[in-house]
């Protein structure tokens, strides 16, 4: 459906709205404020709403990063909204990061506890969002196009992307779009990241799916999705553009790393630092290098942290150097000058830390030593990066931002 056709549907038909994700409240508020739209019913599903929603928007508070009973109630409500749409009407899904946990409706044969155990196991094993959502879609009655399939009218999805590549199938596990993955893909992801965990009930459902006993998620061309359309309306490139404008306003020469930053955080960090150093060599000072993406963490310890904290902790020693720390030393990169780097989650929450991310600079190691802290490797080994940064007051506290477009990494370099 072309954009003109999408606009015509929005302005000419009765609309039923489901806003779900970390940005559900502001997205629903903005949509409800558009003149000349005929909104019959609207529900917003999120973690919190800082401001009162319009009177015609029903608010459902739910749970993230793991679903709970509220998530299951939200899933049932979303299905009820979809099923109430008549053939001449439209279902509008306003989608943002976090929707997978906030709206849950387990398929027959598994419980919500089974889904939570599976998600937690895969996340702790370092599963990326694509592997995680492949399994989530196949264990859900609303994900993987199944919410759209419950609607006999037209379905329009407008999404803020928190996934690398802006794959609409992966954002919120794709409730309004066709699913390109299969039961075989779900089985493979579960094998890779489920390990030897006791997930017998879930494995049995996947086995039944492979045997054709449970229908697969709707694929492209499926009759139930012939009336659906979807658009990404914001993502990591928008966050990078905003950071670029802010840096330029402060006098920095700005360089962008176009490729998304992915992989295990503690491995991706040093590679990113080297890339930034190479790019900034010869550039005017002060210079700012900006990137975006989403890394993963393999959990082997019981500490508090997240991918952004581990990302910057992995480069602390390179910035501090081995020649003795100081404001003009950048380890093996001392020619770069004074340096500070940060990584943040745009939703304001990084893993289990309760903060958005952290900052490291060329004084981090000396300040850590003065505070009696162990070397960074100690905290990485126990996934306890928050315990390194909090005593230094180098954490970034944003609070919940009511959106999520992945992570943002920034490094600024001044002359020595």
C-alpha positions, 0 to 999 in steps of 0.5 A, spaced: 500 500 500 502 506 497 503 512 502 497 515 499 493 509 500 495 509 507 493 516 508 486 515 505 485 509 509 487 513 516 482 519 514 476 515 511 475 509 515 473 508 523 479 506 526 481 501 532 487 503 535 492 498 539 499 502 541 504 497 545 511 498 547 515 503 551 513 509 547 505 507 547 503 513 551 506 518 547 504 515 540 497 514 542 497 521 545 499 524 538 495 519 534 489 521 538 490 528 537 490 528 529 484 532 527 479 528 522 481 521 524 475 517 526 477 513 532 472 508 535 476 505 540 484 506 543 488 502 548 495 504 550 499 498 553 506 500 556 510 500 562 508 507 565 505 514 562 508 520 565 502 524 563 494 523 563 492 520 556 486 523 552 480 521 555 478 516 549 485 512 550 484 506 555 491 505 559 493 498 560 500 498 565 504 492 563 511 489 564 518 489 561 523 486 560 519 479 562 511 479 561 507 478 567 499 477 568 498 484 566 502 482 559 497 476 558 491 481 560 494 486 555 494 480 549 487 478 550 485 486 550 489 487 544 485 481 540 479 483 543 480 490 539 482 486 533 476 482 533 471 488 534 474 491 527 469 490 521 471 489 514 470 496 512 474 499 518 481 499 520 486 496 526 492 501 527 498 498 531 502 503 534 508 499 535 515 501 539 520 497 542 518 492 548 512 490 545 514 483 545 514 483 553 508 488 554 503 484 550 503 476 551 498 471 549 501 464 549 499 459 544 495 453 547 499 448 551 504 453 554 503 457 560 506 464 561 511 462 566 514 457 560 514 463 556 518 467 561 523 461 563 524 461 555 525 468 554 530 469 560 534 463 558 535 465 551 537 472 553 542 470 559 545 465 553 546 472 549 541 471 544 540 477 539 533 480 538 532 476 532 533 469 535 529 471 541 523 474 537 523 468 532 521 463 538 517 469 541 513 469 535 511 462 534 509 461 542 504 467 541 497 468 539 498 475 537 505 476 535 508 474 528 502 477 524 497 473 528 494 480 531 493 482 524 490 475 522 485 476 527 482 482 524 477 482 518 478 489 516 485 493 514 491 493 518 496 498 519 502 498 523 506 504 524 513 502 528 518 506 532 524 501 530 529 498 536 532 493 532 538 493 527 535 493 520 528 496 521 526 489 520 518 490 521 518 482 523 522 483 529 520 490 532 515 487 537 515 481 534 511 483 528 504 483 530 501 486 524 506 483 519 507 477 515 512 472 519 518 470 515 521 465 520 518 458 521 517 452 526 524 450 524 527 457 525 524 457 532 527 450 533 534 452 531 534 458 535 531 454 541 537 449 540 542 454 540 540 459 546 536 454 550 542 449 552 540 444 557 535 448 560 528 444 562 524 447 557 520 441 556 513 444 555 516 449 550 520 444 546 514 439 545 510 445 542 515 446 537 516 439 536 508 439 534 509 445 530 514 442 526 510 436 525 504 440 522 500 439 528 500 447 530 499 452 524 505 456 523 505 464 523 502 467 517 507 468 511 507 473 506 501 472 501 497 469 506 489 471 505 489 474 512 494 479 511 492 481 504 489 487 507 495 489 511 501 495 511 506 497 515 511 503 515 517 504 520 517 511 522 523 512 526 529 508 528 537 509 530 538 513 524 534 518 527 537 518 534 544 519 530 541 525 526 539 528 533 546 527 536 549 529 530 546 536 530 547 537 538 554 535 537 555 540 531 551 546 535 557 545 540 562 546 535 564 539 534 566 536 527 562 530 527 563 523 523 558 518 523 559 510 523 553 508 518 554 500 520 550 498 526 554 496 532 552 489 534 555 483 537 557 481 544 558 488 548 565 486 551 568 484 544 564 490 540 567 495 544 574 495 543 573 494 535 568 500 535 574 504 539 579 502 534 574 504 528 573 511 531 580 512 532 581 510 525 576 515 522 578 521 527 585 520 525 587 527 521 580 530 522 579 537 525 579 537 533 574 537 537 571 531 533 565 527 535 564 520 532 557 517 533 554 510 532 548 506 533 546 499 534 544 494 539 549 489 542 548 483 547 551 480 553 552 473 555 550 472 562 555 468 566 555 472 573 550 475 578 551 482 578 548 488 575 549 491 569 547 491 561 550 491 554 551 499 554 555 499 561 559 492 559 560 496 552 564 502 555 567 498 561 571 494 555 574 500 553 576 503 559 583 500 559 585 502 552 583 509 554 586 509 561 593 506 558 598 502 561 603 508 561 600 511 567 593 515 567 592 522 565 588 527 561 592 527 555 594 519 555 589 514 551 593 508 552 596 506 545 592 511 542 595 517 546 596 521 539 588 522 539 588 527 545 583 528 551 577 522 550 571 521 553 566 515 550 559 513 552 554 508 550 546 509 552 540 505 551 535 510 548 529 507 552 533 510 559 534 503 562 540 498 560 539 491 562 538 490 570 542 496 572 537 501 572 541 507 569 541 508 561 549 507 560 555 510 562 561 514 560 569 512 560 575 517 559 582 517 560 582 518 567 577 513 569 582 508 571 586 512 575 580 514 579 577 507 579 584 505 583 583 511 587 576 509 589 579 502 591 576 498 585 578 492 582 580 492 574 575 492 569 576 485 567 573 483 574 567 486 573 566 484 566 567 477 569 561 477 574 556 481 569 557 487 575 559 493 571 554 497 575 559 496 581 564 499 577 561 505 574 556 507 580 562 509 585 565 513 580 559 517 578 560 515 571 553 512 570 548 516 565 541 517 569 536 519 564 530 515 567 525 512 562 524 516 556 518 513 553 521 511 546 526 506 544 530 506 538 536 502 540 543 504 543 547 510 541 555 510 542 559 517 542 566 518 543 569 525 543 576 527 542 580 534 543 587 535 542 592 533 547 
